[in-house]
């Protein structure tokens, strides 16, 4: 029941964001872009940055905690396995790196980094930044599942240290979803003129 309620709330939130974005984009005229309009669109870019790093960062923290719990238990009994456990435990952190990279690229494209005060950001790029941040952030939720796989892999390494390489391969698999999200984000930034 609770999962259905959360899913319904997420759908409503996404629908509201879509309707809001359509209204903002259509409200700006087709003429010359003013500094005030560009500043409003830069605010949307900041929101996109917050979504990318916020969602991916929280998910990575949860994944790291899941894997870390198992790593602590294994290394308490077998301290010599610390290195193998550490490699597996740190893997869920990469999704937060993707969120950080997305935020930096969005800020650079909007002129928020590197002295780009003269950069004007159109409404399509501003709203696009929100959706890019959301795509990277939501695909970054795979860090939680990656933490679960890492936890199981760490437990397996505690029983048989020879399976560490196989555990790494299994643990990396959920991350491909986040890589797809980052790739789509970079392609969208290029298409919207935020990278170039």
Number of C-alpha atoms within 10 A of each C-alpha: 6 7 8 9 10 11 12 12 12 12 12 12 12 14 12 12 15 13 11 12 20 14 11 14 17 11 10 14 10 8 6 9 14 12 13 10 17 20 17 16 25 27 18 22 28 21 19 28 27 20 25 34 26 21 22 33 25 19 27 28 17 21 28 24 19 22 28 21 13 23 27 17 14 21 18 12 10 12 12 12 18 14 11 21 28 16 14 29 29 17 21 35 23 19 36 26 17 25 31 21 18 28 26 16 20 29 21 17 26 29 18 18 13 9 9 13 10 11 16 20 26 23 24 17 27 28 24 22 34 23 24 28 29 26 22 35 32 20 25 37 25 23 32 26 21 30 31 22 25 33 26 20 27 34 19 18 22 22 12 10 16 12 15 20 14 12 22 20 13 16 25 18 13 22 22 14 18 25 17 15 23 25 15 15 25 20 15 18 21 13 12 18 15 22 15 8
